[in-house]
Amino acid sequence: MEIQPTPTVEIHDPLLVQKGVKLYVKREDLNHTVVSGNKWRKLKYNLQEAKRLGHDTLLSFGGAFSNHIYALAGVGQEFGFKTIGVIRGEEHLPLNSTLSFAQQCGMRIHYLDRTVYRQKAQPEILDFLKDLFGDYYLIPEGGTNQLAVRGCAEIIDEIEIDYDILCCPVGTGGTITGLISGLAGNCHALGFSALKGDFLNAEVRELLKTGENNFSNWTINTDYHFGGYAKIKLELVDFILAFEKTHSLPIEPIYTAKMFYGIFDLIKKDYFQKGTTIVAIHTGGLQGNNGFEFRKSL
Ligand SMILES: *Cc1c(COP(=O)(O)O)cnc(C)c1O
């Protein structure tokens, strides 16, 4: 289960020259030909652990457009696991492109209404799912657990340039926790929350607890969520289209666009000192682009 190494490429922009800041992108969107991005990093050690424990079935949770469910279905099939995706809400037919891909990979899809879904971590629900599907290896929603953190820490090892700040988008906090734990002492991790609210600081602190260090080399910015998870404003759509045209780099609106918007905005506002080198992690998730109307009208 080797992850394809990916390059770190420089972004060229007049603003960067003007502000004396260097910006690179670590192309994690290229780390797998099908699933792409941080979800594959998060799954790698979970798949190994499932195998070690003798499980042949993986079960996890997600929304109908979840990058995690997509990745689980894809790599689950690749490495010979049965997969079960427990999806929030009701079935909508025809299946969207995320779920129809998952089904083509052999994933069994089961829907839970939103009230029940909220209690998905409760033993009664997990037992109910065991009665339905038999024994399984459980992977949390979004794929975040300590094995995921370990997988994401390995992103650091592939970055060969020197940098001061490492940026990534934040959903559950698993990816940034991995980056924080793998970061060199003089570097800082800057996360951009794709969700509203300040609870992510506590989540990351919780995830870091098992480490031996007391990390203080990180910040989560909550100014660029654009209204909250999966909320998209016209301003963000305009940014995406201009960014993709200028830099020939595909991004998506849920996570990576919010991060890049935030980075450019902070550069404009002189948040970074002259001479700073930033590496932004492109966390992939490009499959999600299929679901957006603004893509279809292009
Ligand atoms: C899931 C996801 C994230 C968020 O990762 P977390 O580990 O949940 O914080 C960021 N970017 C993309 C593209 C994702 O799919």
The ligand as an SDF file (V2000), in Angstrom:
LIG
                    3D

 15 15  0  0  0  0  0  0  0  0999 V2000
  -11.6810   15.8870    4.0190 C   0  0  0  0  0  0  0  0  0  0  0  0
  -10.9330   16.9480    3.3310 C   0  0  0  0  0  0  0  0  0  0  0  0
  -10.2420   17.9440    4.0480 C   0  0  0  0  0  0  0  0  0  0  0  0
  -10.2910   18.0370    5.5400 C   0  0  0  0  0  0  0  0  0  0  0  0
   -9.4630   17.1090    6.1690 O   0  0  0  0  0  0  0  0  0  0  0  0
   -9.5920   16.8400    7.7210 P   0  0  0  0  0  0  0  0  0  0  0  0
   -8.5710   15.8380    8.0030 O   0  0  0  0  0  0  0  0  0  0  0  0
  -10.9860   16.3100    7.9470 O   0  0  0  0  0  0  0  0  0  0  0  0
   -9.4080   18.1250    8.4310 O   0  0  0  0  0  0  0  0  0  0  0  0
   -9.5230   18.8770    3.3280 C   0  0  0  0  0  0  0  0  0  0  0  0
   -9.4970   18.8680    1.9890 N   0  0  0  0  0  0  0  0  0  0  0  0
  -10.1550   17.9350    1.2690 C   0  0  0  0  0  0  0  0  0  0  0  0
  -10.0970   18.0150   -0.2070 C   0  0  0  0  0  0  0  0  0  0  0  0
  -10.8890   16.9520    1.9140 C   0  0  0  0  0  0  0  0  0  0  0  0
  -11.5450   16.0280    1.1910 O   0  0  0  0  0  0  0  0  0  0  0  0
  1  2  1  0
  2  3  1  0
  2 14  2  0
  3  4  1  0
  3 10  2  0
  4  5  1  0
  5  6  1  0
  6  7  2  0
  6  8  1  0
  6  9  1  0
 10 11  1  0
 11 12  2  0
 12 13  1  0
 12 14  1  0
 14 15  1  0
M  END
$$$$
